[in-house]
Amino acid sequence: MNARCFTVFVSVLFFGFPPAIYTQSLTLTGLQNLNFGDTIFPGINKTVARTDGNAAKFMISGDINKEVRITFSLPTVLELTGNTMSIHFSSTDAAYNTLEFGQSTATAFDPNNAVITRLGLDGKLYIWLGGTVAPTHTQPAGTYANDIVLEVQYTGN
């Protein structure tokens, strides 16, 4: 019996739209892509938790303690030359914290819905994102990918 393994790579696009009332624009930095690794087997779902070292990690920089709205546009499939693999993001697959190394104590949120929070006292906010891929029993091997879009904007508060 031959076991097929997959590499799943999810790249991340970032967009920030600050209103002009603040002195500093928002800066979004992708610190790490969501990575499911190379040991995904046909018919067996694989999850990367938001607290896992392979979770996506983002840093937002802006005006100290200002309120921001965070919105993800998430794919439902990953693609490889005409083939697709399902990807799912649950209601607890994202989290945020004002501490860079606060992943384990970060506040969970549903990445399928916008969330409003504040930048830290240093003007930074960190976000982590996990997810689950669901390969079929006949899933062709290969490197699957798709984009996650993260939009952050000041709320005016």
C-alpha positions in Angstrom: 0.0 0.0 0.0 1.4 3.4 -1.0 0.8 6.3 1.4 0.5 9.7 -0.2 1.6 12.7 1.7 0.8 16.3 1.0 2.4 19.6 1.6 -0.2 22.4 2.4 0.9 26.0 2.3 -1.5 28.8 2.8 -0.1 32.2 1.9 -1.5 35.3 3.5 -2.3 38.7 2.0 -2.6 41.8 4.1 -4.6 45.0 3.7 -4.9 47.9 6.1 -7.3 50.8 5.6 -6.8 53.5 8.2 -8.9 56.7 8.2 -7.0 59.9 8.1 -7.9 61.0 11.6 -5.0 59.1 13.1 -1.3 60.1 12.9 0.0 56.7 12.1 -1.1 54.3 9.4 -1.7 50.7 10.1 1.1 48.3 9.2 0.4 44.6 8.7 3.2 42.1 8.8 3.0 38.4 8.1 5.3 36.7 10.6 4.4 33.2 9.6 2.2 31.4 7.1 -0.3 28.7 8.2 1.5 25.4 7.6 0.0 22.0 7.8 3.4 20.3 7.0 4.2 17.4 4.7 2.4 14.6 6.6 -1.2 14.9 5.5 -2.7 11.6 4.5 -5.7 10.9 2.2 -9.0 10.7 4.1 -7.6 12.0 7.4 -8.3 15.6 8.4 -5.4 17.5 9.8 -5.8 20.5 12.2 -3.4 23.2 13.2 -4.6 24.9 16.3 -4.3 28.6 16.8 -1.9 27.8 19.7 0.3 25.5 17.5 3.8 26.6 16.3 2.5 26.1 12.7 -0.4 28.6 13.1 -0.2 31.7 11.0 1.0 34.7 12.9 0.5 38.4 12.0 1.6 41.7 13.6 -0.4 44.9 13.3 1.3 48.2 14.2 -0.5 51.5 14.5 -1.6 54.2 17.0 -1.3 53.3 20.7 -4.5 51.8 22.2 -6.7 52.7 19.2 -9.6 50.4 18.4 -9.4 48.3 15.2 -11.7 46.0 13.3 -10.1 42.8 12.1 -11.7 40.9 9.2 -10.5 37.8 7.4 -11.5 36.6 3.9 -11.0 32.9 4.2 -10.8 30.3 1.4 -13.0 27.1 1.5 -10.5 25.1 -0.6 -6.8 24.9 -1.3 -5.8 24.4 -4.9 -3.2 22.4 -6.9 -3.4 22.5 -10.7 -7.1 21.6 -11.1 -7.4 19.8 -7.8 -8.9 21.1 -4.6 -8.7 20.2 -0.9 -11.3 21.5 1.6 -10.1 23.8 4.3 -12.2 24.9 7.3 -11.9 27.6 10.0 -13.8 27.0 13.2 -15.3 29.6 15.5 -12.2 29.3 17.8 -9.4 29.1 15.1 -8.2 32.7 15.6 -6.9 34.6 18.5 -5.3 38.0 19.4 -3.1 39.4 22.0 -1.1 42.6 22.5 1.9 40.4 23.6 4.1 39.0 20.9 4.7 35.8 22.7 1.1 35.6 24.2 -0.2 32.9 21.8 -1.2 30.5 24.6 -3.1 33.2 26.5 -4.5 35.0 23.5 -8.3 35.8 23.3 -10.0 33.5 20.8 -12.3 34.7 18.2 -14.2 33.4 15.1 -12.2 34.3 12.0 -15.4 33.9 10.0 -16.7 37.1 11.6 -15.1 40.5 12.2 -13.8 41.3 15.6 -13.1 44.7 17.3 -10.3 45.1 19.7 -7.6 47.6 20.6 -3.9 47.9 19.7 -1.6 47.6 22.7 0.2 50.3 24.7 3.1 49.9 22.3 0.7 50.2 19.3 0.9 46.5 18.4 -1.5 43.6 18.2 -0.6 40.0 17.3 -3.1 37.6 15.6 -2.8 33.8 15.2 -4.8 31.6 12.9 -5.2 27.9 12.7 -7.5 25.7 10.6 -8.3 22.2 9.4 -7.8 20.6 6.0 -9.9 17.7 4.8 -8.2 15.6 2.1 -10.4 13.1 0.3 -9.5 9.4 0.1 -8.4 9.9 -3.5 -6.7 13.3 -3.0 -3.7 13.7 -5.4 -0.4 14.4 -3.7 1.2 17.8 -4.1 1.6 21.2 -2.7 -1.8 22.9 -2.2 -2.2 26.6 -1.6 -4.6 29.5 -1.5 -4.7 33.0 -0.1 -6.0 34.3 3.2 -6.8 38.0 3.2 -6.6 40.0 6.4 -8.1 43.4 6.5 -7.6 45.8 9.5 -9.0 49.2 9.9 -9.4 51.8 12.6 -13.0 52.1 13.9 -12.6 55.8 15.0 -12.7 55.0 18.7 
